């Protein structure tokens, strides 16, 4: 669109649409992977593994809040 000299606001709308689509896919992937990871960790006998997974999940959410 930029190469074809499209109207600026049309380009901005397309960029926003792409960003939203990427966010939706990222959220879906994160949710699926987190569920499996957390469930697998909770089934572990080793408490150190459980704590490490929980710590990792909390860090992910801390990082996302800072953005």
PDB file of N, CA, C and O in Angstrom:
ATOM      1  N   UNK A   1       0.826  -1.191   0.000  1.00  0.00           N
ATOM      2  CA  UNK A   1       0.000   0.000   0.000  1.00  0.00           C
ATOM      3  C   UNK A   1       0.870   1.254   0.000  1.00  0.00           C
ATOM      4  O   UNK A   1       0.556   2.240  -0.666  1.00  0.00           O
ATOM      5  N   UNK A   2       1.953   1.204   0.746  1.00  0.00           N
ATOM      6  CA  UNK A   2       2.841   2.371   0.813  1.00  0.00           C
ATOM      7  C   UNK A   2       3.489   2.599  -0.548  1.00  0.00           C
ATOM      8  O   UNK A   2       3.582   3.733  -1.018  1.00  0.00           O
ATOM      9  N   UNK A   3       3.937   1.512  -1.180  1.00  0.00           N
ATOM     10  CA  UNK A   3       4.566   1.637  -2.491  1.00  0.00           C
ATOM     11  C   UNK A   3       3.592   2.183  -3.534  1.00  0.00           C
ATOM     12  O   UNK A   3       3.997   2.855  -4.482  1.00  0.00           O
ATOM     13  N   UNK A   4       2.317   1.891  -3.351  1.00  0.00           N
ATOM     14  CA  UNK A   4       1.308   2.372  -4.300  1.00  0.00           C
ATOM     15  C   UNK A   4       0.754   3.731  -3.896  1.00  0.00           C
ATOM     16  O   UNK A   4      -0.198   4.227  -4.498  1.00  0.00           O
ATOM     17  N   UNK A   5       1.365   4.338  -2.858  1.00  0.00           N
ATOM     18  CA  UNK A   5       0.999   5.684  -2.412  1.00  0.00           C
ATOM     19  C   UNK A   5      -0.458   5.755  -1.937  1.00  0.00           C
ATOM     20  O   UNK A   5      -1.183   6.702  -2.241  1.00  0.00           O
ATOM     21  N   UNK A   6      -0.864   4.725  -1.184  1.00  0.00           N
ATOM     22  CA  UNK A   6      -2.234   4.687  -0.659  1.00  0.00           C
ATOM     23  C   UNK A   6      -2.425   5.790   0.376  1.00  0.00           C
ATOM     24  O   UNK A   6      -1.464   6.299   0.952  1.00  0.00           O
ATOM     25  N   UNK A   7      -3.668   6.141   0.594  1.00  0.00           N
ATOM     26  CA  UNK A   7      -4.028   7.158   1.575  1.00  0.00           C
ATOM     27  C   UNK A   7      -3.496   6.748   2.949  1.00  0.00           C
ATOM     28  O   UNK A   7      -3.651   5.599   3.360  1.00  0.00           O
ATOM     29  N   UNK A   8      -2.882   7.671   3.641  1.00  0.00           N
ATOM     30  CA  UNK A   8      -2.200   7.425   4.913  1.00  0.00           C
ATOM     31  C   UNK A   8      -3.093   6.697   5.917  1.00  0.00           C
ATOM     32  O   UNK A   8      -2.651   5.726   6.532  1.00  0.00           O
ATOM     33  N   UNK A   9      -4.314   7.136   6.093  1.00  0.00           N
ATOM     34  CA  UNK A   9      -5.200   6.529   7.084  1.00  0.00           C
ATOM     35  C   UNK A   9      -5.564   5.092   6.716  1.00  0.00           C
ATOM     36  O   UNK A   9      -5.785   4.267   7.603  1.00  0.00           O
ATOM     37  N   UNK A  10      -5.628   4.786   5.435  1.00  0.00           N
ATOM     38  CA  UNK A  10      -5.882   3.405   5.015  1.00  0.00           C
ATOM     39  C   UNK A  10      -4.724   2.500   5.424  1.00  0.00           C
ATOM     40  O   UNK A  10      -4.933   1.365   5.851  1.00  0.00           O
ATOM     41  N   UNK A  11      -3.513   3.008   5.291  1.00  0.00           N
ATOM     42  CA  UNK A  11      -2.330   2.246   5.697  1.00  0.00           C
ATOM     43  C   UNK A  11      -2.358   2.010   7.204  1.00  0.00           C
ATOM     44  O   UNK A  11      -2.089   0.903   7.671  1.00  0.00           O
ATOM     45  N   UNK A  12      -2.686   3.056   7.962  1.00  0.00           N
ATOM     46  CA  UNK A  12      -2.751   2.945   9.423  1.00  0.00           C
ATOM     47  C   UNK A  12      -3.812   1.922   9.826  1.00  0.00           C
ATOM     48  O   UNK A  12      -3.567   1.113  10.722  1.00  0.00           O
ATOM     49  N   UNK A  13      -4.963   1.938   9.199  1.00  0.00           N
ATOM     50  CA  UNK A  13      -6.025   0.976   9.508  1.00  0.00           C
ATOM     51  C   UNK A  13      -5.560  -0.454   9.234  1.00  0.00           C
ATOM     52  O   UNK A  13      -5.842  -1.361  10.017  1.00  0.00           O
ATOM     53  N   UNK A  14      -4.858  -0.654   8.135  1.00  0.00           N
ATOM     54  CA  UNK A  14      -4.361  -1.991   7.814  1.00  0.00           C
ATOM     55  C   UNK A  14      -3.330  -2.450   8.837  1.00  0.00           C
ATOM     56  O   UNK A  14      -3.342  -3.610   9.251  1.00  0.00           O
ATOM     57  N   UNK A  15      -2.439  -1.553   9.248  1.00  0.00           N
ATOM     58  CA  UNK A  15      -1.434  -1.892  10.252  1.00  0.00           C
ATOM     59  C   UNK A  15      -2.095  -2.283  11.577  1.00  0.00           C
ATOM     60  O   UNK A  15      -1.690  -3.257  12.212  1.00  0.00           O
ATOM     61  N   UNK A  16      -3.097  -1.534  11.985  1.00  0.00           N
ATOM     62  CA  UNK A  16      -3.814  -1.849  13.225  1.00  0.00           C
ATOM     63  C   UNK A  16      -4.524  -3.198  13.138  1.00  0.00           C
ATOM     64  O   UNK A  16      -4.549  -3.958  14.105  1.00  0.00           O
ATOM     65  N   UNK A  17      -5.095  -3.484  11.980  1.00  0.00           N
ATOM     66  CA  UNK A  17      -5.780  -4.769  11.796  1.00  0.00           C
ATOM     67  C   UNK A  17      -4.785  -5.925  11.904  1.00  0.00           C
ATOM     68  O   UNK A  17      -5.088  -6.950  12.514  1.00  0.00           O
ATOM     69  N   UNK A  18      -3.620  -5.765  11.324  1.00  0.00           N
ATOM     70  CA  UNK A  18      -2.587  -6.807  11.396  1.00  0.00           C
ATOM     71  C   UNK A  18      -2.129  -6.986  12.840  1.00  0.00           C
ATOM     72  O   UNK A  18      -1.971  -8.119  13.296  1.00  0.00           O
ATOM     73  N   UNK A  19      -1.915  -5.894  13.564  1.00  0.00           N
ATOM     74  CA  UNK A  19      -1.494  -5.983  14.959  1.00  0.00           C
ATOM     75  C   UNK A  19      -2.530  -6.714  15.807  1.00  0.00           C
ATOM     76  O   UNK A  19      -2.172  -7.555  16.631  1.00  0.00           O
ATOM     77  N   UNK A  20      -3.800  -6.404  15.615  1.00  0.00           N
ATOM     78  CA  UNK A  20      -4.858  -7.074  16.381  1.00  0.00           C
ATOM     79  C   UNK A  20      -4.910  -8.567  16.068  1.00  0.00           C
ATOM     80  O   UNK A  20      -5.101  -9.390  16.963  1.00  0.00           O
ATOM     81  N   UNK A  21      -4.741  -8.907  14.795  1.00  0.00           N
ATOM     82  CA  UNK A  21      -4.762 -10.322  14.410  1.00  0.00           C
ATOM     83  C   UNK A  21      -3.600 -11.072  15.055  1.00  0.00           C
ATOM     84  O   UNK A  21      -3.775 -12.188  15.543  1.00  0.00           O
ATOM     85  N   UNK A  22      -2.433 -10.472  15.057  1.00  0.00           N
ATOM     86  CA  UNK A  22      -1.267 -11.098  15.681  1.00  0.00           C
ATOM     87  C   UNK A  22      -1.496 -11.255  17.180  1.00  0.00           C
ATOM     88  O   UNK A  22      -1.147 -12.289  17.749  1.00  0.00           O
ATOM     89  N   UNK A  23      -2.070 -10.257  17.823  1.00  0.00           N
ATOM     90  CA  UNK A  23      -2.351 -10.347  19.258  1.00  0.00           C
ATOM     91  C   UNK A  23      -3.323 -11.477  19.569  1.00  0.00           C
ATOM     92  O   UNK A  23      -3.150 -12.194  20.555  1.00  0.00           O
ATOM     93  N   UNK A  24      -4.355 -11.642  18.724  1.00  0.00           N
ATOM     94  CA  UNK A  24      -5.328 -12.723  18.948  1.00  0.00           C
ATOM     95  C   UNK A  24      -4.664 -14.093  18.836  1.00  0.00           C
ATOM     96  O   UNK A  24      -4.887 -14.970  19.670  1.00  0.00           O
ATOM     97  N   UNK A  25      -3.855 -14.265  17.807  1.00  0.00           N
ATOM     98  CA  UNK A  25      -3.175 -15.552  17.621  1.00  0.00           C
ATOM     99  C   UNK A  25      -2.201 -15.799  18.766  1.00  0.00           C
ATOM    100  O   UNK A  25      -2.117 -16.914  19.280  1.00  0.00           O
ATOM    101  N   UNK A  26      -1.470 -14.772  19.166  1.00  0.00           N
ATOM    102  CA  UNK A  26      -0.529 -14.908  20.283  1.00  0.00           C
ATOM    103  C   UNK A  26      -1.255 -15.303  21.562  1.00  0.00           C
ATOM    104  O   UNK A  26      -0.779 -16.161  22.306  1.00  0.00           O
ATOM    105  N   UNK A  27      -2.397 -14.690  21.822  1.00  0.00           N
ATOM    106  CA  UNK A  27      -3.171 -15.010  23.018  1.00  0.00           C
ATOM    107  C   UNK A  27      -3.657 -16.446  22.997  1.00  0.00           C
ATOM    108  O   UNK A  27      -3.612 -17.140  24.012  1.00  0.00           O
ATOM    109  N   UNK A  28      -4.121 -16.888  21.843  1.00  0.00           N
ATOM    110  CA  UNK A  28      -4.577 -18.272  21.722  1.00  0.00           C
ATOM    111  C   UNK A  28      -3.434 -19.246  21.978  1.00  0.00           C
ATOM    112  O   UNK A  28      -3.589 -20.215  22.721  1.00  0.00           O
ATOM    113  N   UNK A  29      -2.291 -18.983  21.361  1.00  0.00           N
ATOM    114  CA  UNK A  29      -1.140 -19.870  21.521  1.00  0.00           C
ATOM    115  C   UNK A  29      -0.649 -19.859  22.964  1.00  0.00           C
ATOM    116  O   UNK A  29      -0.335 -20.910  23.521  1.00  0.00           O
ATOM    117  N   UNK A  30      -0.584 -18.696  23.560  1.00  0.00           N
ATOM    118  CA  UNK A  30      -0.140 -18.581  24.941  1.00  0.00           C
ATOM    119  C   UNK A  30      -1.074 -19.354  25.863  1.00  0.00           C
ATOM    120  O   UNK A  30      -0.616 -20.092  26.735  1.00  0.00           O
ATOM    121  N   UNK A  31      -2.372 -19.190  25.675  1.00  0.00           N
ATOM    122  CA  UNK A  31      -3.346 -19.884  26.507  1.00  0.00           C
ATOM    123  C   UNK A  31      -3.225 -21.389  26.413  1.00  0.00           C
ATOM    124  O   UNK A  31      -3.225 -22.083  27.430  1.00  0.00           O
ATOM    125  N   UNK A  32      -3.121 -21.895  25.199  1.00  0.00           N
ATOM    126  CA  UNK A  32      -3.012 -23.349  25.009  1.00  0.00           C
ATOM    127  C   UNK A  32      -1.729 -23.882  25.649  1.00  0.00           C
ATOM    128  O   UNK A  32      -1.751 -24.875  26.377  1.00  0.00           O
ATOM    129  N   UNK A  33      -0.625 -23.216  25.368  1.00  0.00           N
ATOM    130  CA  UNK A  33       0.653 -23.695  25.882  1.00  0.00           C
ATOM    131  C   UNK A  33       0.744 -23.561  27.395  1.00  0.00           C
ATOM    132  O   UNK A  33       1.293 -24.435  28.065  1.00  0.00           O
ATOM    133  N   UNK A  34       0.207 -22.469  27.935  1.00  0.00           N
ATOM    134  CA  UNK A  34       0.236 -22.296  29.379  1.00  0.00           C
ATOM    135  C   UNK A  34      -0.577 -23.367  30.080  1.00  0.00           C
ATOM    136  O   UNK A  34      -0.138 -23.936  31.079  1.00  0.00           O
ATOM    137  N   UNK A  35      -1.771 -23.641  29.553  1.00  0.00           N
ATOM    138  CA  UNK A  35      -2.613 -24.669  30.175  1.00  0.00           C
ATOM    139  C   UNK A  35      -1.870 -26.003  30.239  1.00  0.00           C
ATOM    140  O   UNK A  35      -1.828 -26.647  31.288  1.00  0.00           O
ATOM    141  N   UNK A  36      -1.291 -26.410  29.123  1.00  0.00           N
ATOM    142  CA  UNK A  36      -0.585 -27.693  29.088  1.00  0.00           C
ATOM    143  C   UNK A  36       0.609 -27.666  30.025  1.00  0.00           C
ATOM    144  O   UNK A  36       0.818 -28.606  30.792  1.00  0.00           O
ATOM    145  N   UNK A  37       1.384 -26.612  29.972  1.00  0.00           N
ATOM    146  CA  UNK A  37       2.582 -26.500  30.796  1.00  0.00           C
ATOM    147  C   UNK A  37       2.239 -26.536  32.284  1.00  0.00           C
ATOM    148  O   UNK A  37       2.875 -27.247  33.062  1.00  0.00           O
ATOM    149  N   UNK A  38       1.243 -25.774  32.661  1.00  0.00           N
ATOM    150  CA  UNK A  38       0.855 -25.708  34.074  1.00  0.00           C
ATOM    151  C   UNK A  38       0.265 -27.038  34.528  1.00  0.00           C
ATOM    152  O   UNK A  38       0.594 -27.524  35.610  1.00  0.00           O
ATOM    153  N   UNK A  39      -0.585 -27.618  33.729  1.00  0.00           N
ATOM    154  CA  UNK A  39      -1.182 -28.912  34.099  1.00  0.00           C
ATOM    155  C   UNK A  39      -0.094 -29.968  34.239  1.00  0.00           C
ATOM    156  O   UNK A  39      -0.094 -30.732  35.204  1.00  0.00           O
ATOM    157  N   UNK A  40       0.839 -30.020  33.277  1.00  0.00           N
ATOM    158  CA  UNK A  40       1.936 -30.986  33.369  1.00  0.00           C
ATOM    159  C   UNK A  40       2.763 -30.758  34.631  1.00  0.00           C
ATOM    160  O   UNK A  40       3.146 -31.715  35.302  1.00  0.00           O
ATOM    161  N   UNK A  41       3.039 -29.497  34.955  1.00  0.00           N
ATOM    162  CA  UNK A  41       3.847 -29.185  36.132  1.00  0.00           C
ATOM    163  C   UNK A  41       3.133 -29.589  37.416  1.00  0.00           C
ATOM    164  O   UNK A  41       3.760 -30.119  38.333  1.00  0.00           O
ATOM    165  N   UNK A  42       1.831 -29.345  37.487  1.00  0.00           N
ATOM    166  CA  UNK A  42       1.083 -29.688  38.693  1.00  0.00           C
ATOM    167  C   UNK A  42       1.002 -31.190  38.919  1.00  0.00           C
ATOM    168  O   UNK A  42       0.832 -31.651  40.048  1.00  0.00           O
ATOM    169  N   UNK A  43       1.126 -31.944  37.841  1.00  0.00           N
ATOM    170  CA  UNK A  43       1.104 -33.404  37.962  1.00  0.00           C
ATOM    171  C   UNK A  43       2.463 -33.964  38.386  1.00  0.00           C
ATOM    172  O   UNK A  43       2.571 -35.139  38.739  1.00  0.00           O
ATOM    173  N   UNK A  44       3.492 -33.126  38.350  1.00  0.00           N
ATOM    174  CA  UNK A  44       4.830 -33.554  38.767  1.00  0.00           C
ATOM    175  C   UNK A  44       4.869 -33.800  40.269  1.00  0.00           C
ATOM    176  O   UNK A  44       4.160 -33.154  41.040  1.00  0.00           O
ATOM    177  N   UNK A  45       5.691 -34.725  40.658  1.00  0.00           N
ATOM    178  CA  UNK A  45       5.876 -34.986  42.094  1.00  0.00           C
ATOM    179  C   UNK A  45       6.848 -33.973  42.697  1.00  0.00           C
ATOM    180  O   UNK A  45       6.752 -33.628  43.875  1.00  0.00           O
ATOM    181  N   UNK A  46       7.777 -33.505  41.880  1.00  0.00           N
ATOM    182  CA  UNK A  46       8.845 -32.618  42.342  1.00  0.00           C
ATOM    183  C   UNK A  46       8.318 -31.194  42.525  1.00  0.00           C
ATOM    184  O   UNK A  46       7.928 -30.544  41.555  1.00  0.00           O
ATOM    185  N   UNK A  47       8.308 -30.720  43.749  1.00  0.00           N
ATOM    186  CA  UNK A  47       7.831 -29.363  44.029  1.00  0.00           C
ATOM    187  C   UNK A  47       8.691 -28.296  43.375  1.00  0.00           C
ATOM    188  O   UNK A  47       8.191 -27.216  43.061  1.00  0.00           O
ATOM    189  N   UNK A  48       9.961 -28.567  43.164  1.00  0.00           N
ATOM    190  CA  UNK A  48      10.851 -27.592  42.512  1.00  0.00           C
ATOM    191  C   UNK A  48      10.382 -27.312  41.080  1.00  0.00           C
ATOM    192  O   UNK A  48      10.440 -26.177  40.608  1.00  0.00           O
ATOM    193  N   UNK A  49       9.919 -28.359  40.402  1.00  0.00           N
ATOM    194  CA  UNK A  49       9.401 -28.187  39.040  1.00  0.00           C
ATOM    195  C   UNK A  49       8.150 -27.331  39.068  1.00  0.00           C
ATOM    196  O   UNK A  49       7.991 -26.432  38.242  1.00  0.00           O
ATOM    197  N   UNK A  50       7.264 -27.602  40.009  1.00  0.00           N
ATOM    198  CA  UNK A  50       6.034 -26.817  40.133  1.00  0.00           C
ATOM    199  C   UNK A  50       6.352 -25.348  40.372  1.00  0.00           C
ATOM    200  O   UNK A  50       5.780 -24.468  39.729  1.00  0.00           O
ATOM    201  N   UNK A  51       7.271 -25.089  41.301  1.00  0.00           N
ATOM    202  CA  UNK A  51       7.635 -23.706  41.622  1.00  0.00           C
ATOM    203  C   UNK A  51       8.260 -23.009  40.422  1.00  0.00           C
ATOM    204  O   UNK A  51       7.986 -21.834  40.177  1.00  0.00           O
ATOM    205  N   UNK A  52       9.084 -23.710  39.681  1.00  0.00           N
ATOM    206  CA  UNK A  52       9.745 -23.107  38.516  1.00  0.00           C
ATOM    207  C   UNK A  52       8.730 -22.717  37.446  1.00  0.00           C
ATOM    208  O   UNK A  52       8.837 -21.644  36.852  1.00  0.00           O
ATOM    209  N   UNK A  53       7.751 -23.576  37.197  1.00  0.00           N
ATOM    210  CA  UNK A  53       6.725 -23.271  36.195  1.00  0.00           C
ATOM    211  C   UNK A  53       5.880 -22.083  36.661  1.00  0.00           C
ATOM    212  O   UNK A  53       5.596 -21.180  35.874  1.00  0.00           O
ATOM    213  N   UNK A  54       5.488 -22.079  37.906  1.00  0.00           N
ATOM    214  CA  UNK A  54       4.688 -20.967  38.431  1.00  0.00           C
ATOM    215  C   UNK A  54       5.482 -19.660  38.343  1.00  0.00           C
ATOM    216  O   UNK A  54       4.943 -18.626  37.949  1.00  0.00           O
ATOM    217  N   UNK A  55       6.758 -19.714  38.711  1.00  0.00           N
ATOM    218  CA  UNK A  55       7.618 -18.531  38.615  1.00  0.00           C
ATOM    219  C   UNK A  55       7.694 -18.042  37.156  1.00  0.00           C
ATOM    220  O   UNK A  55       7.634 -16.842  36.890  1.00  0.00           O
ATOM    221  N   UNK A  56       7.825 -18.981  36.234  1.00  0.00           N
ATOM    222  CA  UNK A  56       7.890 -18.628  34.819  1.00  0.00           C
ATOM    223  C   UNK A  56       6.615 -17.962  34.326  1.00  0.00           C
ATOM    224  O   UNK A  56       6.664 -16.973  33.595  1.00  0.00           O
ATOM    225  N   UNK A  57       5.472 -18.510  34.730  1.00  0.00           N
ATOM    226  CA  UNK A  57       4.180 -17.933  34.330  1.00  0.00           C
ATOM    227  C   UNK A  57       4.041 -16.516  34.886  1.00  0.00           C
ATOM    228  O   UNK A  57       3.626 -15.602  34.173  1.00  0.00           O
ATOM    229  N   UNK A  58       4.386 -16.340  36.149  1.00  0.00           N
ATOM    230  CA  UNK A  58       4.305 -14.999  36.753  1.00  0.00           C
ATOM    231  C   UNK A  58       5.213 -14.013  36.031  1.00  0.00           C
ATOM    232  O   UNK A  58       4.838 -12.860  35.821  1.00  0.00           O
ATOM    233  N   UNK A  59       6.392 -14.456  35.655  1.00  0.00           N
ATOM    234  CA  UNK A  59       7.309 -13.577  34.918  1.00  0.00           C
ATOM    235  C   UNK A  59       6.750 -13.169  33.564  1.00  0.00           C
ATOM    236  O   UNK A  59       6.925 -12.030  33.131  1.00  0.00           O
ATOM    237  N   UNK A  60       6.083 -14.093  32.903  1.00  0.00           N
ATOM    238  CA  UNK A  60       5.469 -13.760  31.605  1.00  0.00           C
ATOM    239  C   UNK A  60       4.463 -12.624  31.784  1.00  0.00           C
ATOM    240  O   UNK A  60       4.442 -11.672  31.004  1.00  0.00           O
ATOM    241  N   UNK A  61       3.640 -12.735  32.807  1.00  0.00           N
ATOM    242  CA  UNK A  61       2.617 -11.713  33.009  1.00  0.00           C
ATOM    243  C   UNK A  61       3.216 -10.398  33.487  1.00  0.00           C
ATOM    244  O   UNK A  61       2.693  -9.335  33.155  1.00  0.00           O
ATOM    245  N   UNK A  62       4.293 -10.441  34.252  1.00  0.00           N
ATOM    246  CA  UNK A  62       4.987  -9.211  34.653  1.00  0.00           C
ATOM    247  C   UNK A  62       5.530  -8.489  33.428  1.00  0.00           C
ATOM    248  O   UNK A  62       5.407  -7.269  33.317  1.00  0.00           O
ATOM    249  N   UNK A  63       6.128  -9.235  32.512  1.00  0.00           N
ATOM    250  CA  UNK A  63       6.684  -8.650  31.302  1.00  0.00           C
ATOM    251  C   UNK A  63       5.598  -7.998  30.454  1.00  0.00           C
ATOM    252  O   UNK A  63       5.809  -6.924  29.892  1.00  0.00           O
ATOM    253  N   UNK A  64       4.441  -8.640  30.359  1.00  0.00           N
ATOM    254  CA  UNK A  64       3.350  -8.101  29.548  1.00  0.00           C
ATOM    255  C   UNK A  64       2.748  -6.845  30.160  1.00  0.00           C
ATOM    256  O   UNK A  64       2.277  -5.977  29.426  1.00  0.00           O
ATOM    257  N   UNK A  65       2.751  -6.725  31.473  1.00  0.00           N
ATOM    258  CA  UNK A  65       2.218  -5.511  32.108  1.00  0.00           C
ATOM    259  C   UNK A  65       3.102  -4.314  31.867  1.00  0.00           C
ATOM    260  O   UNK A  65       2.617  -3.183  31.815  1.00  0.00           O
ATOM    261  N   UNK A  66       4.413  -4.547  31.716  1.00  0.00           N
ATOM    262  CA  UNK A  66       5.364  -3.447  31.550  1.00  0.00           C
ATOM    263  C   UNK A  66       5.303  -2.843  30.159  1.00  0.00           C
ATOM    264  O   UNK A  66       5.812  -1.743  29.942  1.00  0.00           O
ATOM    265  N   UNK A  67       4.698  -3.529  29.228  1.00  0.00           N
ATOM    266  CA  UNK A  67       4.680  -3.033  27.837  1.00  0.00           C
ATOM    267  C   UNK A  67       3.634  -1.997  27.636  1.00  0.00           C
ATOM    268  O   UNK A  67       3.485  -1.477  26.530  1.00  0.00           O
TER     269      UNK A  67
END
